Amino acid sequence: MSGAKQRGSQMAIIGAGSVGSAIAFACLMRSVVSELLVNDFNEKVCQGQVLDLQDAAFVSSTKVRIGTPKECGQADIIVITAGARQRPGETRDALVLRNEEILRSVLSGLQPIKSTAILMLVANPVNILTCMAQKFSGLPPHQVIGTGTYLDSNRLRVAMRDHLDVAESAVNAYIVGDHGDKQVAVWSSATVGGKPMLSFEEMKNLDLDKEAEKVARKAYSIIDLKGATSFGIAAVVSDLALSIILNKLSVNPLSTYCERFDACLSFPVSLGANGVERIIYPDMNDKEIAMVEASAKFAREACAKYIS
């Protein structure tokens, strides 16, 4: 593989709504790239967001401007947030019918996409849209990722941090598979400071299924209360973008094609300047594997409806 991209990189954000603008702001505050391009079909809203972001750019070395679809297609990192908003009570899977057409239109407008670009899907259902983008974009699969269960895994770690009264950095636990109702908490190989999490006395009377459900349902609570999730996913994307730009090879669970399950699922991957370098499958017990396989079956069947 070639070396890391250097500072001076360009990042494009497709979609200037609450999620896209929060991502742009997070990346701006961390000076992730030299230039941020923002694009949205609603030109008025896009212009307003860019003008507002430019007012915050004095604390950053990043320039912000509106980018045409063609310009965005030539960025080093392309983040797609454009899509139908998840309605209160609506599952992420139900969004696929509305977001498939949007994704096709966006990818068509970006063509020709830079051959070394990393394409990042944020819109839901992220596994299915990642699968579609891998097929429609023309990029190698390792350069097309979805944000997957990165945020869900962080939510689980925070919950266990509070339950066990330890630093979050000491908790090594993952949500894998689906970013949604079929996500799988891998309790069997979770550790705290190198010690199996389930061996802690505080874990013995904890309802693991209930805790996993709380993590899975948190996004729905946020959507019910304020209409959309934005700050958490913005922090996730800025972190992933830094891993790409600096070739950090950070390991986080992201949506990508997993040969083991023959589907796009979220599993820990090392992410660098060239995209996904390797997939790391955590040790799972029989129950967890069965749950992942069920999620993979759903993803394959869903993608087959749109990809010949």
URDA-V648896 format. One record per residue. RES is the residue in three letters. SS is DSSP state (2 for helix, 1 for strand, 0 for the rest). PHI is phi in degrees with one decimal (NA if undefined). OMEGA is omega as a letter, one per 20 degrees, with the letter a starting at -180 (* if undefined). Layout:
res:RES ss:SS phi:PHI omega:OMEGA
res:RES ss:SS phi:PHI omega:OMEGA
//
This chain:
res:MET ss:0 phi:NA omega:a
res:SER ss:0 phi:-78.3 omega:a
res:GLY ss:0 phi:-74.7 omega:a
res:ALA ss:0 phi:-72.4 omega:r
res:LYS ss:0 phi:-69.6 omega:a
res:GLN ss:0 phi:-96.8 omega:r
res:ARG ss:0 phi:-53.8 omega:a
res:GLY ss:0 phi:113.7 omega:a
res:SER ss:0 phi:-72.8 omega:a
res:GLN ss:1 phi:-122.2 omega:a
res:MET ss:1 phi:-126.1 omega:r
res:ALA ss:1 phi:-113.2 omega:r
res:ILE ss:1 phi:-119.5 omega:r
res:ILE ss:1 phi:-97.5 omega:a
res:GLY ss:0 phi:114.8 omega:a
res:ALA ss:0 phi:-112.1 omega:r
res:GLY ss:0 phi:-78.3 omega:a
res:SER ss:2 phi:-62.9 omega:a
res:VAL ss:2 phi:-75.4 omega:a
res:GLY ss:2 phi:-60.6 omega:a
res:SER ss:2 phi:-69.3 omega:r
res:ALA ss:2 phi:-66.9 omega:r
res:ILE ss:2 phi:-63.2 omega:r
res:ALA ss:2 phi:-59.8 omega:a
res:PHE ss:2 phi:-64.9 omega:a
res:ALA ss:2 phi:-62.8 omega:r
res:CYS ss:2 phi:-68.8 omega:r
res:LEU ss:2 phi:-63.7 omega:a
res:MET ss:2 phi:-64.6 omega:a
res:ARG ss:0 phi:-98.9 omega:a
res:SER ss:0 phi:48.4 omega:a
res:VAL ss:0 phi:-64.5 omega:a
res:VAL ss:0 phi:-132.7 omega:r
res:SER ss:0 phi:-76.3 omega:a
res:GLU ss:1 phi:-142.2 omega:r
res:LEU ss:1 phi:-109.2 omega:r
res:LEU ss:1 phi:-108.1 omega:r
res:VAL ss:1 phi:-121.4 omega:r
res:ASN ss:1 phi:-137.6 omega:r
res:ASP ss:0 phi:-154.7 omega:r
res:PHE ss:0 phi:-65.2 omega:r
res:ASN ss:0 phi:-86.1 omega:a
res:GLU ss:2 phi:-63.6 omega:a
res:LYS ss:2 phi:-65.1 omega:r
res:VAL ss:2 phi:-63.2 omega:a
res:CYS ss:2 phi:-60.9 omega:r
res:GLN ss:2 phi:-62.7 omega:r
res:GLY ss:2 phi:-64.6 omega:r
res:GLN ss:2 phi:-64.1 omega:a
res:VAL ss:2 phi:-65.1 omega:r
res:LEU ss:2 phi:-60.3 omega:r
res:ASP ss:2 phi:-68.3 omega:r
res:LEU ss:2 phi:-64.9 omega:r
res:GLN ss:2 phi:-62.4 omega:r
res:ASP ss:2 phi:-67.9 omega:r
res:ALA ss:2 phi:-93.2 omega:a
res:ALA ss:2 phi:-71.8 omega:a
res:PHE ss:2 phi:-68.2 omega:r
res:VAL ss:2 phi:-95.2 omega:a
res:SER ss:0 phi:-132.6 omega:r
res:SER ss:0 phi:-95.4 omega:a
res:THR ss:0 phi:-94.5 omega:r
res:LYS ss:1 phi:-94.0 omega:a
res:VAL ss:1 phi:-125.9 omega:r
res:ARG ss:1 phi:-154.9 omega:r
res:ILE ss:1 phi:-73.2 omega:r
res:GLY ss:0 phi:-118.7 omega:r
res:THR ss:0 phi:-72.2 omega:r
res:PRO ss:2 phi:-54.2 omega:r
res:LYS ss:2 phi:-63.7 omega:r
res:GLU ss:2 phi:-64.6 omega:a
res:CYS ss:2 phi:-63.2 omega:r
res:GLY ss:0 phi:-66.3 omega:a
res:GLN ss:0 phi:-101.4 omega:r
res:ALA ss:0 phi:-75.1 omega:r
res:ASP ss:0 phi:-73.6 omega:r
res:ILE ss:1 phi:-126.5 omega:r
res:ILE ss:1 phi:-120.3 omega:a
res:VAL ss:1 phi:-107.9 omega:a
res:ILE ss:1 phi:-104.7 omega:r
res:THR ss:0 phi:-107.2 omega:a
res:ALA ss:0 phi:-60.4 omega:r
res:GLY ss:0 phi:169.3 omega:r
res:ALA ss:0 phi:-68.7 omega:a
res:ARG ss:0 phi:-75.2 omega:r
res:GLN ss:0 phi:-69.5 omega:a
res:ARG ss:0 phi:-80.5 omega:r
res:PRO ss:0 phi:-53.4 omega:r
res:GLY ss:0 phi:86.2 omega:a
res:GLU ss:0 phi:-85.9 omega:r
res:THR ss:0 phi:-76.1 omega:r
res:ARG ss:0 phi:-64.1 omega:a
res:ASP ss:2 phi:-63.0 omega:a
res:ALA ss:2 phi:-68.4 omega:a
res:LEU ss:2 phi:-77.3 omega:a
res:VAL ss:2 phi:-59.2 omega:a
res:LEU ss:2 phi:-63.1 omega:a
res:ARG ss:2 phi:-80.0 omega:a
res:ASN ss:2 phi:-92.0 omega:r
res:GLU ss:2 phi:-62.2 omega:a
res:GLU ss:2 phi:-65.8 omega:r
res:ILE ss:2 phi:-62.9 omega:a
res:LEU ss:2 phi:-62.5 omega:r
res:ARG ss:2 phi:-58.4 omega:a
res:SER ss:2 phi:-64.6 omega:a
res:VAL ss:2 phi:-62.5 omega:a
res:LEU ss:2 phi:-64.4 omega:r
res:SER ss:2 phi:-63.7 omega:a
res:GLY ss:2 phi:-68.5 omega:a
res:LEU ss:2 phi:-79.2 omega:a
res:GLN ss:0 phi:-64.3 omega:i
res:PRO ss:0 phi:-79.2 omega:a
res:ILE ss:0 phi:-80.2 omega:r
res:LYS ss:0 phi:-52.2 omega:a
res:SER ss:0 phi:-64.6 omega:a
res:THR ss:0 phi:-101.5 omega:a
res:ALA ss:0 phi:-65.7 omega:r
res:ILE ss:1 phi:-105.2 omega:a
res:LEU ss:1 phi:-99.3 omega:a
res:MET ss:1 phi:-120.1 omega:r
res:LEU ss:1 phi:-94.6 omega:r
res:VAL ss:0 phi:-113.3 omega:a
res:ALA ss:0 phi:-64.0 omega:a
res:ASN ss:0 phi:-107.3 omega:i
res:PRO ss:0 phi:-72.5 omega:a
res:VAL ss:2 phi:-65.4 omega:r
res:ASN ss:2 phi:-62.6 omega:a
res:ILE ss:2 phi:-69.1 omega:r
res:LEU ss:2 phi:-68.3 omega:r
res:THR ss:2 phi:-64.4 omega:r
res:CYS ss:2 phi:-59.2 omega:r
res:MET ss:2 phi:-62.4 omega:a
res:ALA ss:2 phi:-64.6 omega:r
res:GLN ss:2 phi:-63.2 omega:a
res:LYS ss:2 phi:-81.3 omega:a
res:PHE ss:2 phi:-87.9 omega:a
res:SER ss:0 phi:-77.4 omega:a
res:GLY ss:0 phi:87.7 omega:r
res:LEU ss:0 phi:-88.7 omega:r
res:PRO ss:0 phi:-61.7 omega:a
res:PRO ss:2 phi:-54.2 omega:a
res:HIS ss:2 phi:-71.0 omega:r
res:GLN ss:2 phi:-99.6 omega:r
res:VAL ss:1 phi:-122.4 omega:a
res:ILE ss:1 phi:-130.8 omega:r
res:GLY ss:1 phi:-119.6 omega:a
res:THR ss:0 phi:-68.6 omega:r
res:GLY ss:0 phi:52.0 omega:a
res:THR ss:0 phi:-107.2 omega:r
res:TYR ss:2 phi:-57.0 omega:a
res:LEU ss:2 phi:-67.2 omega:r
res:ASP ss:2 phi:-61.2 omega:r
res:SER ss:2 phi:-64.5 omega:r
res:ASN ss:2 phi:-63.5 omega:r
res:ARG ss:2 phi:-61.9 omega:r
res:LEU ss:2 phi:-65.3 omega:a
res:ARG ss:2 phi:-63.6 omega:r
res:VAL ss:2 phi:-64.1 omega:r
res:ALA ss:2 phi:-61.3 omega:r
res:MET ss:2 phi:-74.8 omega:r
res:ARG ss:2 phi:-58.6 omega:a
res:ASP ss:2 phi:-69.5 omega:a
res:HIS ss:2 phi:-70.9 omega:a
res:LEU ss:2 phi:-100.7 omega:r
res:ASP ss:0 phi:58.1 omega:r
res:VAL ss:0 phi:-133.0 omega:r
res:ALA ss:0 phi:-71.1 omega:r
res:GLU ss:2 phi:-58.4 omega:a
res:SER ss:2 phi:-64.0 omega:r
res:ALA ss:2 phi:-83.7 omega:a
res:VAL ss:1 phi:-92.7 omega:r
res:ASN ss:1 phi:-116.3 omega:a
res:ALA ss:0 phi:-148.3 omega:a
res:TYR ss:0 phi:-129.3 omega:r
res:ILE ss:1 phi:-97.8 omega:a
res:VAL ss:1 phi:-129.7 omega:r
res:GLY ss:1 phi:85.4 omega:a
res:ASP ss:0 phi:-102.1 omega:r
res:HIS ss:0 phi:-91.3 omega:a
res:GLY ss:0 phi:166.8 omega:a
res:ASP ss:0 phi:-68.4 omega:a
res:LYS ss:0 phi:-101.5 omega:a
res:GLN ss:0 phi:-67.7 omega:a
res:VAL ss:1 phi:-123.4 omega:r
res:ALA ss:1 phi:-85.4 omega:a
res:VAL ss:0 phi:-90.1 omega:a
res:TRP ss:0 phi:-70.3 omega:a
res:SER ss:0 phi:-62.5 omega:a
res:SER ss:0 phi:-116.8 omega:r
res:ALA ss:0 phi:-70.5 omega:r
res:THR ss:1 phi:-132.5 omega:r
res:VAL ss:1 phi:-131.6 omega:a
res:GLY ss:0 phi:60.4 omega:r
res:GLY ss:0 phi:87.8 omega:r
res:LYS ss:1 phi:-97.5 omega:r
res:PRO ss:1 phi:-53.5 omega:a
res:MET ss:2 phi:-59.2 omega:a
res:LEU ss:2 phi:-70.3 omega:r
res:SER ss:2 phi:-85.4 omega:r
res:PHE ss:0 phi:-72.5 omega:a
res:GLU ss:2 phi:-58.0 omega:a
res:GLU ss:2 phi:-66.6 omega:a
res:MET ss:2 phi:-89.9 omega:a
res:LYS ss:0 phi:-67.0 omega:r
res:ASN ss:0 phi:-106.8 omega:a
res:LEU ss:0 phi:-85.4 omega:r
res:ASP ss:0 phi:-79.0 omega:a
res:LEU ss:2 phi:-65.1 omega:r
res:ASP ss:2 phi:-63.2 omega:r
res:LYS ss:2 phi:-67.8 omega:r
res:GLU ss:2 phi:-64.7 omega:r
res:ALA ss:2 phi:-64.4 omega:r
res:GLU ss:2 phi:-65.8 omega:r
res:LYS ss:2 phi:-59.2 omega:r
res:VAL ss:2 phi:-63.2 omega:a
res:ALA ss:2 phi:-65.4 omega:a
res:ARG ss:2 phi:-91.9 omega:a
res:LYS ss:2 phi:-59.8 omega:r
res:ALA ss:2 phi:-60.1 omega:r
res:TYR ss:2 phi:-62.8 omega:r
res:SER ss:2 phi:-63.6 omega:r
res:ILE ss:2 phi:-63.6 omega:r
res:ILE ss:2 phi:-63.4 omega:r
res:ASP ss:2 phi:-60.8 omega:a
res:LEU ss:2 phi:-83.8 omega:a
res:LYS ss:2 phi:-129.7 omega:r
res:GLY ss:0 phi:98.0 omega:a
res:ALA ss:0 phi:-166.2 omega:r
res:THR ss:0 phi:-95.2 omega:a
res:SER ss:0 phi:-144.2 omega:a
res:PHE ss:2 phi:-68.7 omega:a
res:GLY ss:2 phi:-62.6 omega:a
res:ILE ss:2 phi:-68.7 omega:r
res:ALA ss:2 phi:-64.1 omega:r
res:ALA ss:2 phi:-64.3 omega:r
res:VAL ss:2 phi:-61.5 omega:a
res:VAL ss:2 phi:-64.2 omega:r
res:SER ss:2 phi:-63.5 omega:r
res:ASP ss:2 phi:-68.2 omega:r
res:LEU ss:2 phi:-65.3 omega:r
res:ALA ss:2 phi:-62.3 omega:r
res:LEU ss:2 phi:-64.2 omega:r
res:SER ss:2 phi:-63.1 omega:r
res:ILE ss:2 phi:-72.7 omega:a
res:ILE ss:2 phi:-63.0 omega:a
res:LEU ss:0 phi:-95.5 omega:a
res:ASN ss:0 phi:51.4 omega:a
res:LYS ss:0 phi:-75.4 omega:a
res:LEU ss:0 phi:58.0 omega:r
res:SER ss:1 phi:-62.5 omega:a
res:VAL ss:1 phi:-105.3 omega:r
res:ASN ss:1 phi:-147.4 omega:a
res:PRO ss:1 phi:-77.7 omega:a
res:LEU ss:1 phi:-130.6 omega:r
res:SER ss:1 phi:-75.3 omega:r
res:THR ss:1 phi:-159.6 omega:r
res:TYR ss:1 phi:-72.9 omega:a
res:CYS ss:1 phi:-111.2 omega:a
res:GLU ss:0 phi:-59.5 omega:a
res:ARG ss:0 phi:-57.2 omega:a
res:PHE ss:0 phi:-111.7 omega:r
res:ASP ss:0 phi:52.2 omega:a
res:ALA ss:1 phi:-164.0 omega:r
res:CYS ss:1 phi:-81.2 omega:a
res:LEU ss:1 phi:-136.5 omega:r
res:SER ss:1 phi:-98.8 omega:r
res:PHE ss:1 phi:-140.6 omega:r
res:PRO ss:1 phi:-57.4 omega:r
res:VAL ss:1 phi:-133.2 omega:r
res:SER ss:1 phi:-92.2 omega:a
res:LEU ss:1 phi:-116.0 omega:r
res:GLY ss:1 phi:-140.6 omega:a
res:ALA ss:0 phi:-63.4 omega:a
res:ASN ss:0 phi:-100.0 omega:a
res:GLY ss:1 phi:97.7 omega:a
res:VAL ss:1 phi:-77.4 omega:r
res:GLU ss:1 phi:-87.7 omega:r
res:ARG ss:1 phi:-160.6 omega:r
res:ILE ss:1 phi:-102.7 omega:a
res:ILE ss:1 phi:-117.6 omega:r
res:TYR ss:0 phi:-90.5 omega:r
res:PRO ss:0 phi:-67.3 omega:r
res:ASP ss:0 phi:-62.9 omega:a
res:MET ss:0 phi:-130.2 omega:r
res:ASN ss:0 phi:-82.3 omega:a
res:ASP ss:2 phi:-60.2 omega:a
res:LYS ss:2 phi:-63.9 omega:a
res:GLU ss:2 phi:-66.1 omega:r
res:ILE ss:2 phi:-62.8 omega:r
res:ALA ss:2 phi:-62.5 omega:r
res:MET ss:2 phi:-66.9 omega:r
res:VAL ss:2 phi:-65.7 omega:r
res:GLU ss:2 phi:-62.5 omega:r
res:ALA ss:2 phi:-65.1 omega:r
res:SER ss:2 phi:-66.2 omega:r
res:ALA ss:2 phi:-64.7 omega:r
res:LYS ss:2 phi:-60.8 omega:r
res:PHE ss:2 phi:-62.2 omega:a
res:ALA ss:2 phi:-63.3 omega:r
res:ARG ss:2 phi:-61.4 omega:a
res:GLU ss:2 phi:-66.8 omega:r
res:ALA ss:2 phi:-65.7 omega:a
res:CYS ss:2 phi:-67.9 omega:a
res:ALA ss:2 phi:-63.1 omega:r
res:LYS ss:0 phi:-69.9 omega:a
res:TYR ss:0 phi:-116.4 omega:a
res:ILE ss:0 phi:-122.0 omega:a
res:SER ss:0 phi:-84.0 omega:*
//
